[in-house]
Amino acid sequence: MTQEFAREPQPHRSDHQEQRPVGNPDLPIWHKMPEIVETLRDNNRLILVSETGSGKTTQVPQALQAEGFSDNGKIFVVENRVAVAVEVANRIADEMGVEIGREVGYFIVN
């Protein structure tokens, strides 16, 4: 198995960041966000099943980052296609107002 580096996220200083709105609360996943955060605080994994377009892939990582889950590590979203992984990373970075390679990135494994 070979690994290809592709803009892996770099550490950031959350104590110097300005507060910004998180995600899109109009998406269906947001009404479950408190339960998702609580479940992940009590456990180290969670499988989310919801309809396409609900915000599982783009909104949950932003909420977890805002809740401090990335303070001691990284938040990973696993995708099985390279193009999807790149698009998801770009979308999340755009919504967060950050550059790819800082708080948001992607890593491709061949």
Phi, psi and omega in degrees: 000127177255151179243141179241123178287133180214080176056058177292142181300142177257154178302150179229167179251098183291338181288344179252001181276145174283151179287132179225155178299149183251125169061199182236096183294354177281346180281148186304330184294337187295330179289344177261356187302318177301320179292321178297312180298315180298317180299317181286335173291326183271343184223170181253007176203159181204136174253120179259131176236121181201167182295155175301136178088006182280342180107008181305311188280323185263329187269321182299314178301322179295317179295319180295321177297317179295331179274003175091008181296336181270000180296327182246016181172201183244156175255125182248139169243123183262127177234147183266001178230137182302312182300321179292318180300316180294315180297318179297314179299316179297318181296314180296315179300317179298314180295328179277347181073033179235167179272146172299136179100354176255269180275339183231139178201187177214158181221128184252130176245125179263000000 
